[in-house]
């Protein structure tokens, strides 16, 4: 049924032609049996043909077909060809003009002609002689009401179409604005990540410099200490190189303006402190650590901390006053797993669809960018049974 409806919508002229053929048949039947002389029949045939053609082409050439309809009415008045079934096409054309996207003066002029048509028709073809004036007036009024209703119905359809078109345009504009906002959020988040990774790399390089100076100082007196320093330099250098590779893909949009932008970055060990702060703020949080804790690359530790921070913030914002949360850290041989869940109301649909954006901090966009920077994976969405779940896997080496 839907396919048939779509087909009919794609072929409006075909649908109108069907009704035009039906109207032509009814008109010709009346011409064949409702007129007394051949001359009257021949005079009526052009009106049936013209009005049927106007109905068939009403949506393709609306204004020209309106003038064809008006001209047909004038032709009937001048030739005395009595109204027939094909004159129903006049109502159809009045509706079409009112519903179409044409100048308002054309639509209102069509209404005026439509309201005048019953009066002119009864003046040209009066009712029976024994018909009272009241009956004649009632007939005129009823015919005028029919023309008025046809115009009102068409005008309401035009208004509804215009309103729908505005809604579609507004929706498209909002989609474009949302996409632009998401791009801005991504760019801003990448700039922030770049600043944080800069701190990590700068710290590693500083350690390397200090160790190198120390190794040079004790090279002759204590070779073992110098060897240990060189080993530290080697490990720190590899870690710094890994962080630098992650930094290369970041497009930095601007330099920080305030010195407080450069602050010591948190790590996995501070997640417990973060949980305590959230508990103090009123959110019940269960915190568990599985596996053997160990030193992780600075970028991974920073990402883990930020994910937990943003997830608990979202729980406080969207979970409701009685929400409870749980944070689980799992140390694997080749990575770190994070699972943050809550039993609250859950986040809005748009927070986790198409990258997610909460309208303010763009939290999930930032999470995805951070996880992507370290080569990990992130899954965010509603939790079975209610609430929200964020799961992340952060590898120790970027894939």
VENTABEL-V725186 format. One record per backbone hydrogen bond with DSSP energy under -0.5 kcal/mol. NH is the residue of the N-H (numbers start at 1). CO is the residue of the C=O. E is the energy in kcal/mol with one decimal. If there is no record, write none. Layout:
NH CO E
NH CO E
This chain:
5 1 -2.3
6 2 -2.6
7 3 -2.5
8 4 -2.4
9 5 -2.0
10 6 -1.8
11 7 -0.9
15 11 -1.6
16 12 -2.7
17 13 -2.3
18 14 -1.7
19 15 -1.8
20 16 -2.2
21 17 -2.5
22 18 -2.0
23 19 -2.6
24 20 -2.7
25 21 -2.4
26 22 -2.2
27 23 -2.5
28 24 -2.5
29 25 -2.1
30 26 -2.0
31 27 -2.3
32 28 -2.6
33 29 -1.7
34 30 -2.6
35 31 -0.6
41 37 -1.7
42 38 -2.7
43 39 -2.0
44 40 -1.8
45 41 -1.7
46 42 -0.7
48 44 -1.7
49 45 -2.4
50 46 -2.8
51 47 -2.4
52 48 -2.1
53 49 -2.4
54 50 -2.3
55 51 -1.9
56 52 -2.1
57 53 -1.9
58 55 -0.8
61 57 -2.6
65 61 -2.0
66 62 -1.6
67 63 -2.0
68 64 -1.9
69 65 -2.1
70 66 -2.6
71 67 -2.8
72 68 -2.2
73 69 -2.1
74 70 -2.2
75 71 -2.4
76 72 -2.3
77 73 -2.1
78 74 -2.4
79 75 -2.5
80 76 -1.8
81 76 -0.8
82 80 -0.7
87 84 -1.9
88 85 -1.8
89 86 -2.2
90 87 -1.8
91 87 -0.6
91 88 -0.6
92 88 -1.7
93 89 -2.6
94 90 -2.1
95 91 -2.2
96 92 -2.3
97 93 -2.6
98 94 -2.0
99 95 -1.9
100 96 -1.6
102 100 -1.7
106 103 -0.6
107 103 -1.8
108 104 -2.7
109 105 -2.1
110 106 -2.3
111 107 -1.8
112 108 -2.3
113 109 -2.5
114 110 -2.5
115 111 -2.4
116 112 -1.7
117 113 -1.6
118 114 -0.7
119 115 -0.6
120 116 -2.5
121 117 -2.5
122 118 -2.3
123 119 -1.8
124 120 -2.1
125 121 -3.0
131 128 -1.9
136 132 -2.0
137 133 -2.5
138 134 -2.5
139 135 -2.4
140 136 -2.4
141 137 -2.6
142 138 -2.5
143 139 -2.3
144 140 -2.5
145 141 -2.5
146 142 -1.9
147 143 -2.0
148 144 -2.6
149 145 -2.9
150 146 -2.0
151 147 -2.0
152 148 -2.8
153 149 -2.8
154 150 -2.0
155 151 -2.8
156 152 -2.3
157 153 -1.9
158 154 -2.3
159 155 -2.4
160 156 -2.4
161 157 -2.4
162 158 -2.3
163 159 -2.3
164 160 -2.5
165 161 -2.6
166 162 -2.0
167 163 -2.1
168 164 -2.5
169 165 -2.5
170 166 -2.8
171 167 -2.7
172 168 -2.5
173 169 -2.4
174 170 -2.7
175 171 -2.3
176 172 -2.2
177 173 -2.5
178 174 -2.8
179 175 -2.5
180 176 -2.4
181 177 -2.7
182 178 -2.5
183 179 -2.1
184 180 -2.4
185 181 -2.7
186 182 -2.6
187 183 -2.5
188 184 -2.7
189 185 -2.7
190 186 -2.6
191 187 -2.0
192 188 -2.1
193 189 -2.7
194 190 -2.5
195 191 -2.0
196 192 -2.2
197 193 -2.9
198 194 -2.0
199 195 -1.6
200 196 -1.8
201 197 -2.9
202 198 -2.8
203 199 -2.2
204 200 -2.2
205 201 -2.7
206 202 -2.2
207 203 -2.2
208 204 -2.3
209 205 -2.4
210 206 -2.4
211 207 -2.7
212 208 -2.5
213 209 -2.5
214 210 -2.4
215 211 -2.8
216 212 -2.3
217 213 -1.6
218 214 -1.9
219 215 -0.6
222 218 -2.9
226 222 -1.9
227 223 -2.6
228 224 -2.4
229 225 -2.2
230 226 -2.3
231 227 -2.1
232 228 -2.0
233 229 -2.4
234 230 -2.4
235 231 -2.5
236 232 -2.7
237 233 -2.7
238 234 -2.2
239 235 -2.1
240 236 -2.5
241 237 -2.6
242 238 -2.2
243 239 -2.2
244 240 -2.4
245 241 -2.2
246 242 -1.6
247 243 -1.6
248 244 -1.4
249 245 -0.6
249 246 -0.5
250 247 -1.7
252 250 -0.9
253 251 -0.5
261 258 -1.5
262 259 -1.8
263 261 -1.0
270 267 -0.8
271 268 -1.8
272 269 -0.7
274 270 -2.4
275 271 -2.7
276 272 -2.1
277 273 -2.1
278 274 -2.3
279 275 -2.5
280 276 -2.3
281 277 -1.5
282 279 -1.5
283 278 -1.9
284 282 -0.5
284 323 -0.7
285 283 -0.6
286 325 -2.2
287 285 -0.5
288 327 -2.5
290 329 -3.3
293 291 -0.7
301 297 -2.4
302 298 -2.5
303 299 -2.1
304 300 -2.5
305 301 -2.3
306 302 -2.3
307 303 -2.3
308 304 -2.1
309 305 -2.5
310 306 -2.8
311 307 -2.6
312 308 -2.4
313 309 -1.9
314 310 -2.4
315 311 -1.9
316 312 -2.1
317 313 -2.0
318 314 -3.1
319 315 -2.1
323 320 -1.1
325 284 -2.9
326 341 -2.4
327 286 -3.4
328 339 -2.2
329 288 -2.4
330 337 -2.5
331 290 -2.6
332 330 -0.7
332 335 -2.7
336 394 -2.7
337 330 -3.2
338 392 -2.9
339 328 -1.8
340 390 -2.7
341 326 -2.0
342 388 -1.9
343 324 -1.7
345 319 -1.3
351 348 -1.8
352 349 -1.1
353 349 -0.7
356 353 -2.1
357 350 -1.1
366 362 -2.0
367 363 -2.1
368 364 -2.5
369 365 -2.3
370 366 -2.5
371 367 -2.8
372 368 -2.5
373 369 -1.7
374 370 -1.1
374 371 -0.5
375 372 -1.0
376 371 -2.8
377 393 -1.8
379 391 -3.0
381 389 -2.0
383 387 -1.8
386 383 -2.4
387 344 -0.5
388 342 -0.8
389 381 -2.6
390 340 -2.6
391 379 -3.0
392 338 -2.3
393 377 -2.1
394 336 -3.1
395 393 -0.6
396 334 -2.1
